[in-house]
Amino acid sequence: MSARLTALGHVVIAPTLTGQCERAHLLSPSVNLSTHIADIAGEIRFKDLSNVVLCGHSYGGMVITGVAERHADRIASIVYLDAFWPRDGQSLDDITGTPSQPGVNPTRAASAFMAPENAAWADVRLTPQPVETFREKLKVTGAVERIPRRTFVQATIGERPFFAAAFERAKGSPGWKTVQVNSRHDVMVDEPDQMTKVLLDASPGSTSA
């Protein structure tokens, strides 16, 4: 995704959240949703970013919702990629209806989220998730609705009911663009060309939104 967008002249920033992947040495049960929101808000603030297209995938929907609460004025477009879209006072666990136990959530097989031919590549890169990111409730005032462009992307293969419900919510909300992609959950891995088009269409100046 990054290479495709960069080749088209876009600046791409893909931060890694605290405790994940190459920052796995910072993994701790104390890492929570607020930590991850601060990670991305810090990128925007300290790199003085504006006119941002902010995309969050899956759990990342919780993060970008929180980031919008802090920096809606710097975000030109927000994209929920088969993602959680919380209402005020909700945690991820509230949305799924499956309470998590305190600690660190183990990794899951990548084949649950993407095409089998990509799963082996992904499996060696997966790291555990701190559970407080699932348990922490988020204060939402509706800042997302102040962002000029708002897009929800639904992956239609093996769709989970809470993502389908979020898609229908966006579809019925004024000012939202909804897109369905024939893909498993990790659209950016399985269908990078289609996902590139979605982000280009969501960008400021595009006539497709």
C-alpha positions as CSV (number, residue, x, y, z in Angstrom):
1,M,0.0,0.0,0.0
2,S,2.7,2.5,1.0
3,A,4.7,1.8,-2.2
4,R,1.7,2.2,-4.4
5,L,0.6,5.5,-2.8
6,T,4.2,6.9,-2.7
7,A,4.7,6.1,-6.4
8,L,1.6,8.3,-7.1
9,G,3.2,11.2,-5.2
10,H,1.5,10.9,-1.8
11,V,3.2,11.1,1.5
12,V,2.5,8.0,3.5
13,I,3.0,7.6,7.2
14,A,2.2,4.2,8.7
15,P,3.0,4.4,12.5
16,T,3.4,1.3,14.6
17,L,1.4,1.3,17.8
18,T,3.1,0.9,21.2
19,G,3.8,-2.7,22.0
20,Q,3.2,-4.0,18.4
21,C,5.5,-5.4,15.8
22,E,8.9,-3.6,15.9
23,R,7.7,-1.9,19.1
24,A,6.9,-5.2,20.7
25,H,9.6,-4.6,23.3
26,L,7.3,-2.0,24.8
27,L,4.4,-4.5,25.2
28,S,2.9,-4.2,28.7
29,P,-0.5,-4.9,30.3
30,S,-0.7,-1.2,31.0
31,V,-0.8,-0.2,27.3
32,N,-4.3,0.8,26.5
33,L,-6.5,2.5,23.9
34,S,-5.4,5.9,25.2
35,T,-1.8,4.9,24.6
36,H,-2.5,4.1,21.0
37,I,-4.6,7.2,20.4
38,A,-1.6,9.2,21.8
39,D,0.7,7.4,19.4
40,I,-1.2,8.7,16.3
41,A,-2.1,12.0,17.8
42,G,1.6,12.6,18.4
43,E,2.4,11.8,14.8
44,I,0.0,14.5,13.7
45,R,1.1,17.0,16.2
46,F,4.8,16.7,16.2
47,K,5.1,16.2,12.4
48,D,2.8,19.1,12.0
49,L,0.5,17.2,9.6
50,S,-2.6,18.7,8.1
51,N,-5.1,17.7,5.3
52,V,-4.6,14.1,6.5
53,V,-6.4,11.1,5.1
54,L,-6.6,9.0,8.3
55,C,-7.3,5.3,7.8
56,G,-7.9,2.7,10.5
57,H,-8.3,-1.0,10.0
58,S,-10.2,-3.3,12.4
59,Y,-9.2,-2.3,16.0
60,G,-7.7,0.8,14.3
61,G,-11.3,2.2,14.1
62,M,-11.2,2.7,17.8
63,V,-7.9,4.5,17.5
64,I,-8.9,6.9,14.7
65,T,-12.1,7.7,16.4
66,G,-10.1,8.9,19.4
67,V,-7.6,10.7,17.3
68,A,-10.5,12.6,15.6
69,E,-11.6,13.8,19.0
70,R,-8.2,15.5,19.3
71,H,-7.4,16.6,15.8
72,A,-10.5,16.7,13.6
73,D,-9.3,20.1,12.3
74,R,-6.2,18.5,10.8
75,I,-8.0,15.5,9.2
76,A,-9.5,16.0,5.7
77,S,-10.8,12.5,5.3
78,I,-11.3,9.5,7.6
79,V,-11.5,5.9,6.4
80,Y,-12.8,3.0,8.5
81,L,-11.5,-0.1,6.8
82,D,-13.7,-3.0,8.1
83,A,-13.2,-1.3,11.4
84,F,-14.8,-0.8,14.8
85,W,-16.8,2.5,15.0
86,P,-17.6,3.1,18.6
87,R,-20.4,5.2,20.1
88,D,-19.8,7.3,23.2
89,G,-18.7,5.2,26.2
90,Q,-18.1,2.0,24.2
91,S,-15.1,-0.2,24.4
92,L,-14.2,-2.7,21.7
93,D,-15.4,-5.5,24.1
94,D,-18.7,-3.7,24.4
95,I,-19.1,-3.7,20.6
96,T,-18.2,-7.4,20.2
97,G,-20.1,-8.5,23.4
98,T,-17.1,-10.6,24.4
99,P,-15.4,-9.5,27.6
100,S,-11.6,-9.8,27.7
101,Q,-9.6,-10.9,30.7
102,P,-6.8,-8.5,31.9
103,G,-3.3,-9.1,30.5
104,V,-2.1,-9.6,27.0
105,N,-4.2,-11.2,24.2
106,P,-2.3,-13.9,22.3
107,T,-1.8,-13.7,18.6
108,R,-4.3,-15.4,16.3
109,A,-3.6,-17.2,13.0
110,A,-3.5,-14.8,10.1
111,S,-5.5,-17.3,8.0
112,A,-8.5,-16.1,10.0
113,F,-8.2,-12.7,8.4
114,M,-6.7,-13.0,5.0
115,A,-6.3,-15.3,2.0
116,P,-4.2,-18.5,2.7
117,E,-1.5,-17.5,0.3
118,N,-0.8,-14.4,2.3
119,A,-1.1,-16.0,5.8
120,A,2.4,-17.5,6.0
121,W,3.9,-14.1,5.3
122,A,1.8,-12.5,8.0
123,D,2.0,-15.1,10.7
124,V,5.7,-14.5,11.4
125,R,5.0,-10.7,11.8
126,L,2.1,-11.0,14.3
127,T,2.5,-9.9,17.9
128,P,0.3,-10.1,20.9
129,Q,-2.2,-7.3,21.7
130,P,-2.5,-5.7,25.2
131,V,-6.0,-6.4,26.4
132,E,-6.6,-2.9,27.9
133,T,-6.9,-1.7,24.3
134,F,-10.1,-3.8,24.1
135,R,-11.4,-3.0,27.6
136,E,-11.0,0.8,27.7
137,K,-14.1,2.8,27.0
138,L,-13.9,5.8,24.7
139,K,-15.3,9.2,25.1
140,V,-16.9,10.2,21.8
141,T,-18.4,13.7,21.2
142,G,-19.1,13.3,17.4
143,A,-15.8,14.9,16.2
144,V,-15.7,12.3,13.3
145,E,-18.8,13.9,11.8
146,R,-17.0,17.3,11.5
147,I,-14.4,15.7,9.1
148,P,-15.3,16.7,5.5
149,R,-14.9,13.2,3.9
150,R,-16.0,10.0,5.7
151,T,-15.8,6.5,4.3
152,F,-16.6,3.1,5.6
153,V,-15.2,0.1,3.7
154,Q,-16.8,-3.4,4.2
155,A,-14.9,-6.6,3.4
156,T,-17.7,-8.9,2.4
157,I,-16.0,-12.4,2.7
158,G,-16.5,-13.8,6.2
159,E,-17.8,-10.5,7.5
160,R,-18.3,-10.2,11.3
161,P,-21.7,-8.9,12.4
162,F,-20.3,-5.9,14.2
163,F,-18.5,-4.7,11.1
164,A,-21.6,-5.3,9.0
165,A,-23.6,-3.3,11.5
166,A,-21.1,-0.4,11.3
167,F,-21.3,-0.5,7.5
168,E,-25.1,-0.2,7.7
169,R,-24.8,2.6,10.2
170,A,-22.5,4.6,7.9
171,K,-24.8,3.8,4.9
172,G,-27.7,5.4,6.7
173,S,-25.7,8.4,7.9
174,P,-25.6,11.7,5.9
175,G,-22.2,12.6,4.5
176,W,-20.8,9.1,4.5
177,K,-19.5,7.1,1.5
178,T,-19.8,3.3,1.8
179,V,-17.7,0.8,-0.2
180,Q,-17.9,-2.9,-0.4
181,V,-14.9,-5.0,-1.4
182,N,-15.0,-8.7,-2.2
183,S,-12.2,-9.5,0.2
184,R,-11.4,-11.0,3.6
185,H,-10.9,-8.8,6.6
186,D,-7.3,-7.7,5.7
187,V,-8.2,-5.9,2.5
188,M,-4.9,-4.0,2.4
189,V,-3.1,-7.4,2.2
190,D,-5.4,-9.3,-0.1
191,E,-6.6,-6.5,-2.4
192,P,-4.0,-3.7,-2.2
193,D,-4.9,-2.3,-5.6
194,Q,-8.6,-2.0,-4.7
195,M,-7.6,-0.4,-1.3
196,T,-5.3,2.0,-3.0
197,K,-8.2,3.2,-5.2
198,V,-10.4,3.6,-2.1
199,L,-7.9,5.8,-0.4
200,L,-7.3,7.8,-3.6
201,D,-11.1,8.3,-3.9
202,A,-11.2,9.4,-0.3
203,S,-8.5,12.0,-0.7
204,P,-9.1,15.7,-0.8
205,G,-9.7,16.9,-4.3
206,S,-11.0,13.6,-5.6
207,T,-14.3,13.8,-7.4
208,S,-15.3,10.3,-6.5
209,A,-16.4,10.9,-2.9
